[in-house]
Amino acid sequence: MTVARILAFKGPEVFTASPHRTMAEIVALLAEKRIGTVVIAGADGGISGIISERDVVRSLAARGADVLADPVSMHMTRKVFTATADETIEEIMDRMTEGKFRHVPVVEGRRLVGIVSIGDVVKHRMAMAEAEASAMRDYIATA
């Protein structure tokens, strides 16, 4: 199964913000949309960073509530690992595990086309396992 299949199921919606937005605005967006990450888009439309709930917590722990007035560019993760739609779920799972991150933006060239979370990956892996178990039960029942 590929990333494209996950995106076909969940849709391409990705929440983005510009680097000059404040951390308070990002926190409000995370809470309002009930999401775990926001992709930070550069002026050229490419990905310039990503900010997650974990990044927000680390920043707050380091400097306190004063960080909420800072631009998100001061606290975002700049090295963003991306995926393409033709990558397999196993490849994405490995990358997430190795990098210890839970969200991977999906790109076509430099264009952002979706985002895959660890929850999406686990959900689809479980659906695959259930389908395989059902097929085995059907096979055994008809043998």
C-alpha positions as CSV (number, residue, x, y, z in Angstrom):
1,M,0.0,0.0,0.0
2,T,1.3,3.5,-0.8
3,V,1.0,7.0,0.6
4,A,-1.4,7.8,-2.4
5,R,-3.9,5.3,-1.0
6,I,-3.9,7.0,2.4
7,L,-4.3,10.4,0.8
8,A,-7.2,9.0,-1.4
9,F,-8.9,7.9,1.8
10,K,-8.3,10.9,4.1
11,G,-8.1,13.7,1.5
12,P,-5.4,16.2,0.7
13,E,-6.1,18.8,3.3
14,V,-3.1,20.3,5.0
15,F,-3.1,23.3,7.3
16,T,-0.3,25.8,6.5
17,A,0.8,29.1,7.8
18,S,3.4,31.7,6.9
19,P,6.7,32.0,8.9
20,H,5.7,35.4,10.3
21,R,2.6,34.1,12.1
22,T,3.0,34.2,15.9
23,M,3.3,31.1,18.0
24,A,0.0,32.2,19.7
25,E,-1.7,32.0,16.2
26,I,-0.2,28.6,15.6
27,V,-1.4,27.3,19.0
28,A,-4.9,28.6,18.2
29,L,-4.9,26.9,14.8
30,L,-3.7,23.6,16.3
31,A,-6.5,23.7,18.9
32,E,-9.2,25.0,16.6
33,K,-8.6,22.4,13.9
34,R,-7.7,19.6,16.4
35,I,-4.5,18.8,14.5
36,G,-0.9,18.0,15.6
37,T,1.1,20.0,13.2
38,V,1.1,22.9,10.8
39,V,3.3,23.1,7.7
40,I,5.1,26.5,7.4
41,A,5.0,27.6,3.8
42,G,7.6,29.9,2.3
43,A,7.0,32.9,0.0
44,D,7.8,30.6,-3.0
45,G,5.1,28.1,-1.9
46,G,7.6,25.5,-0.9
47,I,7.9,24.1,2.6
48,S,10.1,26.2,4.8
49,G,9.4,24.3,8.1
50,I,6.9,22.5,10.2
51,I,5.7,23.1,13.7
52,S,4.2,20.4,15.9
53,E,2.6,20.3,19.3
54,R,5.9,18.9,20.6
55,D,7.8,21.9,19.2
56,V,5.4,24.2,21.0
57,V,5.8,22.4,24.3
58,R,9.6,22.4,24.0
59,S,9.6,26.1,23.3
60,L,7.3,26.9,26.2
61,A,9.4,24.8,28.5
62,A,12.6,26.6,27.4
63,R,11.3,30.2,27.6
64,G,7.8,30.3,29.0
65,A,4.8,32.1,27.7
66,D,6.9,34.8,26.1
67,V,7.4,32.5,23.1
68,L,3.7,33.0,22.1
69,A,4.6,36.5,20.8
70,D,7.5,35.1,18.7
71,P,7.2,34.4,15.0
72,V,6.8,30.7,14.3
73,S,10.0,30.8,12.2
74,M,12.0,31.0,15.5
75,H,10.6,27.7,16.7
76,M,9.7,25.6,13.7
77,T,11.7,22.5,12.6
78,R,13.5,23.6,9.5
79,K,14.7,20.2,8.3
80,V,11.4,18.7,7.1
81,F,11.3,15.1,5.9
82,T,8.9,14.7,3.1
83,A,7.4,11.8,1.2
84,T,6.0,11.2,-2.3
85,A,2.7,9.6,-3.1
86,D,4.3,6.5,-4.5
87,E,6.3,5.6,-1.4
88,T,5.0,2.6,0.6
89,I,3.6,2.7,4.1
90,E,6.5,0.6,5.3
91,E,9.0,3.2,4.0
92,I,7.1,6.0,5.8
93,M,6.8,4.0,9.0
94,D,10.5,3.4,9.0
95,R,11.3,7.0,8.4
96,M,8.9,8.1,11.2
97,T,10.4,5.6,13.6
98,E,14.0,6.5,12.8
99,G,13.4,10.3,12.9
100,K,11.1,10.2,15.9
101,F,8.5,12.4,14.2
102,R,4.8,11.8,13.7
103,H,3.9,13.8,10.6
104,V,5.3,13.7,7.0
105,P,4.2,16.2,4.4
106,V,3.6,14.7,1.0
107,V,5.0,16.5,-2.0
108,E,4.9,16.3,-5.8
109,G,8.0,18.1,-6.9
110,R,7.9,21.1,-4.6
111,R,4.1,21.3,-4.3
112,L,2.5,20.2,-1.1
113,V,-0.2,17.6,-1.8
114,G,-1.1,16.2,1.6
115,I,0.2,15.1,4.9
116,V,0.4,11.6,6.5
117,S,0.4,11.1,10.3
118,I,1.5,8.1,12.3
119,G,-2.2,7.7,13.1
120,D,-3.0,7.4,9.4
121,V,-0.3,4.8,8.9
122,V,-1.3,2.7,11.9
123,K,-5.0,2.9,10.8
124,H,-4.2,1.6,7.4
125,R,-1.8,-1.1,8.6
126,M,-4.5,-2.4,11.0
127,A,-7.1,-2.4,8.1
128,M,-4.6,-4.4,6.0
129,A,-4.0,-6.9,8.9
130,E,-7.8,-7.3,9.4
131,A,-8.4,-7.9,5.7
132,E,-5.6,-10.5,5.6
133,A,-7.1,-12.3,8.7
134,S,-10.5,-12.2,7.1
135,A,-9.2,-13.7,3.9
136,M,-7.4,-16.4,5.8
137,R,-10.6,-17.3,7.8
138,D,-12.6,-17.4,4.5
139,Y,-9.9,-19.6,2.9
140,I,-9.9,-22.0,5.9
141,A,-13.7,-22.1,6.0
142,T,-13.9,-23.0,2.3
143,A,-11.0,-25.5,2.2
